[in-house]
């Protein structure tokens, strides 16, 4: 019998690895198991289908199961759930959901890409029929059914992170009355509170009712109960972030790392020979601190999967780590962050300076110039850029990529000041806002 690669998970972390292995010359059998009906889709686009900006969920599908079968000779089995991994026998127990039968499938190599699941804390009523987590196309289709049935005049979003705010915006566009409940004192916990406060202001300006510092204690039919009030609602959206779907690996005895994510090395290998993992189910490494971290992003999943696929095919590749770069928008406000925030910098033991500036997205005299705030963290002695955050109007968010590049390259505040960035009045002031922040950081560093 020829060698078999068995892939568990049909989205980015799984299919990108399988595709890469095949394109790199792997001639062994590849079988991919996916419990849902779809493969390789952009979950990040779901809020924009909910809002109506994107016409249909099908537009988010990058490659169908049949395309994988026809173009890459990958035996994709949708509607098949991996139930258990037997490391000794090198087998996986598989449930055919349509036929309601279970069978055993052997493997020579195994790639785990089981993704993440929405966090569901033990709140009474959180599994109720009017509560929706939005992680897969199936989740999104279920939510759209409720929307089309007209059950969305009043919407409560629990959690003020990226997905929570994107879905809050989606329902504002549908002219629903939207309330966001966040347990922390500010939204966007990956930002520092002073930057998150600007996001909160924008939310209220766009008609979103925001309750911070409140814990949800129960969900009842037609209401969400918090530590301070009862909020009427037609449906509830979980925007509490995600957690790694690592139970299958953990139960098999594969090592688990930070935040219960699957532990992997630089080549995406797990603790068991011949078994890899990639995507939202496994950990990454911070290029700032060097420590393992958990980052659930499609960009990271695709890159990790590429590395895994190369190694599975017999090549050599390593995943360098992540800066934790992310962007989003809330109506007219754009938000970005990269590297470490102040809380993370302190926890890692850095001494640092903080530079914060307010500028414009274009030359101040040019029509359409909007406000942008930049916050920069630089190591006190070396000046190395540790992290950055941006909040502002159109033209703000993608500036975070300059800071992500600076962090990846190990650049200092002085390096960033003299970086030869482009300039024209329709796009930037003479000194780009990120360089204005770098100048301030440099002056603070020089002042001691």
C-alpha positions as CSV (number, residue, x, y, z in Angstrom):
1,X,0.0,0.0,0.0
2,X,1.3,3.5,-0.8
3,X,2.0,6.1,1.9
4,X,-1.0,8.1,3.0
5,X,-1.2,11.6,4.4
6,X,-4.4,12.1,6.4
7,X,-5.5,15.7,6.9
8,X,-8.0,16.6,9.6
9,X,-9.7,19.9,8.7
10,X,-10.7,21.3,5.4
11,X,-10.1,25.0,5.8
12,X,-6.8,27.0,5.4
13,X,-4.7,25.2,7.9
14,X,-5.5,21.8,6.4
15,X,-6.0,22.3,2.6
16,X,-3.1,24.7,2.2
17,X,-0.8,22.1,3.7
18,X,-2.3,19.3,1.5
19,X,-2.1,21.5,-1.6
20,X,1.5,22.6,-0.9
21,X,2.6,19.0,-0.3
22,X,1.1,17.9,-3.6
23,X,2.6,20.8,-5.6
24,X,6.0,20.1,-4.0
25,X,5.9,16.7,-5.7
26,X,4.3,14.5,-3.1
27,X,3.0,11.4,-4.9
28,X,1.5,9.7,-2.0
29,X,-2.3,9.4,-1.3
30,X,-3.8,12.4,0.4
31,X,-7.1,12.1,2.2
32,X,-8.7,15.2,3.9
33,X,-11.6,15.0,6.4
34,X,-14.0,17.9,6.8
35,X,-17.0,17.7,9.0
36,X,-18.8,20.5,7.2
37,X,-19.8,20.8,3.5
38,X,-17.2,23.4,2.5
39,X,-13.5,23.6,2.1
40,X,-11.1,26.6,1.8
41,X,-13.3,29.6,2.6
42,X,-12.7,33.0,4.0
43,X,-14.3,33.0,7.5
44,X,-13.0,36.6,7.9
45,X,-15.6,37.7,5.2
46,X,-18.6,36.4,7.1
47,X,-19.4,39.7,8.8
48,X,-19.6,41.4,5.4
49,X,-22.0,38.9,4.1
50,X,-24.2,39.4,7.2
51,X,-24.0,43.2,6.5
52,X,-25.0,42.8,2.9
53,X,-21.7,44.2,1.6
54,X,-20.9,40.8,0.1
55,X,-23.7,39.3,-1.8
56,X,-23.6,35.6,-0.7
57,X,-21.6,33.1,1.4
58,X,-20.6,31.3,-1.8
59,X,-18.4,34.2,-2.7
60,X,-16.2,33.4,0.3
61,X,-15.3,29.9,-1.0
62,X,-11.8,29.8,-2.6
63,X,-11.8,26.2,-3.8
64,X,-14.5,23.6,-3.6
65,X,-14.0,19.9,-2.5
66,X,-14.5,18.8,-6.1
67,X,-11.8,21.2,-7.3
68,X,-9.4,19.7,-4.9
69,X,-10.3,16.2,-6.1
70,X,-10.0,17.1,-9.8
71,X,-7.0,19.5,-9.8
72,X,-4.8,18.2,-7.0
73,X,-5.9,14.5,-6.5
74,X,-6.8,15.1,-2.9
75,X,-9.6,12.8,-1.6
76,X,-11.7,15.3,0.2
77,X,-14.4,13.7,2.3
78,X,-16.9,16.3,3.5
79,X,-19.4,15.4,6.2
80,X,-16.7,13.3,7.9
81,X,-15.7,14.0,11.5
82,X,-12.5,12.7,13.1
83,X,-13.6,11.2,16.4
84,X,-10.3,9.9,17.9
85,X,-6.7,9.4,17.0
86,X,-4.9,6.2,17.9
87,X,-1.1,6.9,17.9
88,X,-0.1,3.4,18.5
89,X,-2.1,1.9,15.6
90,X,-1.6,5.1,13.5
91,X,-5.4,5.2,12.8
92,X,-8.2,7.8,13.1
93,X,-11.8,6.9,14.0
94,X,-14.0,8.6,11.4
95,X,-17.7,9.3,11.6
96,X,-19.6,9.6,8.3
97,X,-22.3,12.0,9.4
98,X,-24.6,11.4,6.4
99,X,-24.6,7.7,6.7
100,X,-24.3,7.7,10.5
101,X,-21.6,5.1,10.5
102,X,-18.1,5.0,11.9
103,X,-15.0,3.5,10.3
104,X,-11.2,3.4,10.9
105,X,-8.8,5.1,8.5
106,X,-5.0,4.4,8.7
107,X,-2.3,7.0,8.1
108,X,1.5,7.1,7.6
109,X,1.6,10.9,8.2
110,X,-1.1,13.0,9.9
111,X,-1.7,16.8,9.6
112,X,-4.1,18.3,12.2
113,X,-5.9,21.5,11.2
114,X,-9.0,21.4,13.4
115,X,-9.2,25.2,13.7
116,X,-10.8,27.1,16.6
117,X,-14.3,27.3,18.1
118,X,-16.1,30.4,19.5
119,X,-15.6,30.8,23.2
120,X,-18.7,29.7,25.2
121,X,-18.2,30.4,28.9
122,X,-20.5,28.6,31.3
123,X,-23.3,31.2,31.2
124,X,-26.9,29.9,31.7
125,X,-28.7,29.9,28.4
126,X,-25.6,30.3,26.2
127,X,-26.6,27.3,24.2
128,X,-30.1,28.7,23.6
129,X,-31.7,28.8,20.1
130,X,-31.3,32.5,19.7
131,X,-27.5,32.5,20.5
132,X,-25.1,32.4,17.5
133,X,-21.4,31.9,17.3
134,X,-20.0,32.7,13.9
135,X,-16.9,30.6,13.0
136,X,-17.9,28.6,10.0
137,X,-19.9,29.0,6.8
138,X,-22.5,26.8,8.4
139,X,-22.7,29.1,11.5
140,X,-23.1,32.1,9.1
141,X,-25.8,30.3,7.1
142,X,-27.7,29.6,10.3
143,X,-27.5,33.2,11.4
144,X,-28.6,34.5,8.0
145,X,-31.7,32.3,8.2
146,X,-32.6,34.1,11.4
147,X,-31.9,37.5,9.8
148,X,-34.1,36.7,6.7
149,X,-36.8,35.6,9.1
150,X,-36.8,39.1,10.5
151,X,-35.6,38.2,13.9
152,X,-33.0,41.0,14.2
153,X,-34.6,44.2,15.2
154,X,-32.7,44.1,18.5
155,X,-29.3,42.5,18.6
156,X,-26.9,42.0,21.5
157,X,-23.3,41.2,20.8
158,X,-21.4,39.7,23.8
159,X,-17.7,40.8,23.5
160,X,-16.0,43.8,22.1
161,X,-13.1,42.2,20.2
162,X,-12.6,42.1,16.4
163,X,-15.4,39.7,15.5
164,X,-17.8,41.4,18.0
165,X,-17.3,44.8,16.5
166,X,-17.4,43.6,12.9
167,X,-20.7,41.9,13.5
168,X,-22.0,44.9,15.5
169,X,-21.3,47.0,12.4
170,X,-23.0,44.4,10.2
171,X,-26.3,44.7,12.1
172,X,-26.1,48.5,12.3
173,X,-26.0,48.4,8.5
174,X,-29.1,46.3,8.7
175,X,-30.7,49.1,10.8
176,X,-31.0,46.9,13.9
177,X,-30.7,48.3,17.4
178,X,-27.3,47.0,18.5
179,X,-26.0,46.6,22.0
180,X,-22.5,45.5,22.8
181,X,-21.7,44.1,26.3
182,X,-18.0,43.9,27.2
183,X,-16.7,42.6,30.5
184,X,-13.5,44.7,30.4
185,X,-13.4,48.5,30.9
186,X,-12.6,49.1,27.2
187,X,-13.3,47.3,24.0
188,X,-10.5,45.8,21.8
189,X,-8.5,44.1,24.5
190,X,-5.5,43.7,22.1
191,X,-5.2,47.5,22.2
192,X,-4.1,49.6,25.1
193,X,-7.1,51.1,27.0
194,X,-6.2,54.6,25.8
195,X,-6.5,53.5,22.2
196,X,-9.5,51.3,22.9
197,X,-11.3,54.3,24.3
198,X,-11.3,55.9,20.9
199,X,-13.0,52.9,19.4
200,X,-15.7,53.0,22.1
201,X,-16.4,56.7,21.2
202,X,-16.8,55.8,17.6
203,X,-19.1,52.9,18.4
204,X,-21.5,55.2,20.3
205,X,-21.3,57.8,17.6
206,X,-22.5,55.2,15.1
207,X,-25.5,54.4,17.3
208,X,-24.2,51.3,19.1
209,X,-25.2,51.1,22.7
210,X,-22.1,50.0,24.6
211,X,-21.9,48.7,28.2
212,X,-18.3,48.1,29.4
213,X,-17.3,46.7,32.7
214,X,-20.4,44.4,32.7
215,X,-20.4,40.7,32.9
216,X,-23.2,38.6,31.2
217,X,-24.7,36.4,33.9
218,X,-27.5,34.7,31.9
219,X,-29.2,34.6,28.5
220,X,-32.9,34.1,28.5
221,X,-35.5,34.0,25.7
222,X,-35.8,37.7,24.6
223,X,-33.1,39.1,27.0
224,X,-29.5,39.2,28.0
225,X,-28.9,39.6,31.8
226,X,-25.8,41.4,32.9
227,X,-24.3,42.3,36.3
228,X,-26.1,45.7,36.0
229,X,-29.1,45.4,33.7
230,X,-31.5,43.4,31.5
231,X,-31.1,44.0,27.7
232,X,-34.0,43.0,25.5
233,X,-32.9,41.2,22.3
234,X,-34.1,39.1,19.4
235,X,-30.8,37.4,18.9
236,X,-27.4,37.1,20.6
237,X,-24.0,37.1,18.9
238,X,-21.0,35.6,20.6
239,X,-18.0,37.9,20.0
240,X,-15.9,36.6,22.8
241,X,-13.1,35.4,20.6
242,X,-12.1,31.8,19.9
243,X,-10.2,29.0,21.6
244,X,-8.1,26.3,19.9
245,X,-10.1,23.2,18.9
246,X,-7.3,20.9,20.2
247,X,-9.2,18.3,22.1
248,X,-8.7,15.6,19.5
249,X,-4.9,16.0,19.7
250,X,-4.9,16.3,23.5
251,X,-7.0,13.2,24.0
252,X,-4.5,11.3,21.8
253,X,-1.6,12.3,23.9
254,X,-0.1,15.0,21.7
255,X,1.6,17.8,23.6
256,X,-0.5,20.9,24.3
257,X,1.1,24.3,24.7
258,X,0.0,27.9,25.4
259,X,-3.7,28.5,25.9
260,X,-4.4,24.8,25.2
261,X,-3.2,25.1,21.6
262,X,-1.2,22.2,20.1
263,X,2.5,22.7,20.7
264,X,4.6,22.7,17.5
265,X,8.2,23.4,16.6
266,X,9.5,25.8,13.9
267,X,8.7,23.2,11.2
268,X,5.1,22.8,12.4
269,X,5.9,19.3,13.8
270,X,4.0,18.2,16.9
271,X,5.5,16.1,19.7
272,X,4.8,12.9,17.8
273,X,6.9,11.8,14.9
274,X,5.1,12.1,11.5
275,X,2.3,14.4,12.8
276,X,2.1,18.1,12.0
277,X,-0.4,20.8,12.9
278,X,-1.2,24.3,11.5
279,X,-3.8,27.0,11.9
280,X,-6.0,28.1,14.7
281,X,-5.6,24.8,16.6
282,X,-1.9,25.3,17.3
283,X,0.4,27.9,18.8
284,X,2.8,30.3,17.2
285,X,5.9,32.2,18.4
286,X,6.2,35.9,19.0
287,X,9.0,37.5,17.0
288,X,9.1,40.3,19.7
289,X,9.4,38.2,22.9
290,X,10.4,34.9,21.4
291,X,7.8,33.2,23.6
292,X,4.9,30.9,22.4
293,X,1.7,32.7,21.8
294,X,-1.8,31.9,20.4
295,X,-2.9,33.9,17.3
296,X,-6.0,32.8,15.5
297,X,-5.8,34.5,12.1
298,X,-6.2,33.3,8.5
299,X,-2.9,34.9,7.5
300,X,-1.1,32.9,10.1
301,X,-2.9,29.7,9.3
302,X,-2.0,29.8,5.6
303,X,1.7,30.5,6.3
304,X,2.0,27.8,8.9
305,X,0.2,25.4,6.5
306,X,2.6,26.2,3.7
307,X,5.6,25.4,6.0
308,X,3.9,22.1,7.1
309,X,3.2,21.1,3.5
310,X,6.8,21.7,2.4
311,X,8.1,19.6,5.2
312,X,5.5,16.9,4.7
313,X,6.6,16.6,1.1
314,X,10.2,16.1,2.2
315,X,11.5,19.6,1.9
316,X,12.7,22.0,4.6
317,X,10.9,25.1,5.8
318,X,10.5,26.9,9.1
319,X,7.8,29.3,10.4
320,X,9.6,32.4,11.7
321,X,6.8,33.5,14.1
322,X,4.3,36.4,14.2
323,X,4.1,40.0,15.2
324,X,0.4,39.6,16.0
325,X,-0.6,42.1,13.3
326,X,-4.3,42.7,12.9
327,X,-6.7,45.3,11.5
328,X,-10.4,45.9,11.4
329,X,-12.8,48.7,10.8
330,X,-16.0,50.0,12.5
331,X,-18.0,52.1,10.1
332,X,-15.7,55.0,9.3
333,X,-13.1,54.1,11.9
334,X,-10.0,52.0,11.1
335,X,-8.0,50.1,13.7
336,X,-4.7,48.3,13.6
337,X,-2.2,46.8,16.0
338,X,1.1,44.9,15.8
339,X,3.8,43.7,18.2
340,X,3.2,43.9,21.9
341,X,1.0,46.4,23.8
342,X,2.0,47.9,27.1
343,X,0.6,45.0,29.2
344,X,2.4,42.5,27.1
345,X,5.6,44.5,27.1
346,X,5.6,44.7,30.9
347,X,4.9,40.9,31.2
348,X,7.8,40.2,29.0
349,X,10.1,42.3,31.1
350,X,10.9,45.1,28.6
351,X,11.8,48.6,29.6
352,X,10.3,50.9,27.0
353,X,9.2,54.4,26.0
354,X,5.8,55.2,24.7
355,X,5.3,57.7,21.9
356,X,1.8,58.8,21.0
357,X,0.9,61.3,18.3
358,X,-2.2,62.7,16.5
359,X,-1.9,63.6,12.9
360,X,-3.7,63.5,9.6
361,X,-4.1,60.7,7.0
362,X,-3.2,63.1,4.2
363,X,-1.6,66.5,4.0
364,X,-3.7,68.6,6.4
365,X,-4.7,71.0,3.6
366,X,-5.7,68.2,1.2
367,X,-9.5,67.5,0.9
368,X,-10.6,64.4,2.8
369,X,-7.7,64.5,5.3
370,X,-8.9,62.6,8.4
371,X,-7.5,62.1,11.9
372,X,-5.1,59.4,12.8
373,X,-3.6,58.5,16.2
374,X,-0.4,56.4,16.4
375,X,1.0,54.8,19.5
376,X,4.5,53.4,19.4
377,X,6.4,51.3,21.9
378,X,10.2,51.2,21.6
379,X,12.8,49.5,23.9
380,X,14.3,52.1,26.2
381,X,18.1,51.4,25.6
382,X,18.2,49.9,22.1
383,X,15.3,51.8,20.5
384,X,14.0,48.6,18.9
385,X,10.4,48.9,17.9
386,X,8.3,46.6,20.1
387,X,4.8,47.4,19.1
388,X,2.4,49.8,17.6
389,X,-1.3,50.7,17.4
390,X,-3.2,53.0,15.0
391,X,-6.8,54.3,15.2
392,X,-8.3,56.8,12.8
393,X,-10.2,57.6,9.6
394,X,-9.8,56.1,6.1
395,X,-6.2,55.5,5.2
396,X,-5.2,54.6,8.8
397,X,-5.3,50.8,9.1
398,X,-2.8,49.6,6.5
399,X,-0.1,51.9,8.0
400,X,0.3,49.3,10.6
401,X,2.1,47.2,8.0
402,X,5.0,49.6,8.1
403,X,5.3,49.0,11.8
404,X,4.9,45.2,11.3
405,X,7.8,45.3,8.8
406,X,9.9,47.4,11.2
407,X,9.3,44.9,14.0
408,X,10.1,41.9,11.8
409,X,13.3,43.6,10.6
410,X,14.4,44.5,14.1
411,X,14.4,48.2,13.2
412,X,14.9,50.9,15.8
413,X,13.0,54.2,16.2
414,X,15.9,55.9,14.4
415,X,15.8,53.5,11.5
416,X,12.1,54.2,11.2
417,X,12.6,57.9,11.2
418,X,15.0,57.7,8.2
419,X,13.0,55.0,6.3
420,X,12.4,56.3,2.8
421,X,8.6,56.2,2.8
422,X,6.7,57.7,-0.1
423,X,5.0,61.1,0.1
424,X,2.3,62.9,-1.9
425,X,-0.4,65.2,-0.3
426,X,-3.3,62.9,-1.3
427,X,-1.7,60.1,0.7
428,X,0.3,61.4,3.6
429,X,1.7,64.5,5.4
430,X,5.4,65.2,4.6
431,X,6.3,63.2,7.7
432,X,4.2,60.1,7.7
433,X,2.3,59.6,11.0
434,X,4.3,56.4,11.8
435,X,7.5,58.4,11.4
436,X,6.1,61.2,13.5
437,X,5.6,58.7,16.3
438,X,9.1,57.3,15.7
439,X,10.6,60.8,16.0
440,X,8.9,61.3,19.3
441,X,10.1,57.9,20.5
442,X,13.6,58.7,19.5
443,X,13.6,62.0,21.3
444,X,12.3,60.3,24.4
445,X,14.9,57.6,24.2
446,X,17.7,60.2,23.8
447,X,16.4,62.1,26.8
448,X,16.9,59.0,28.8
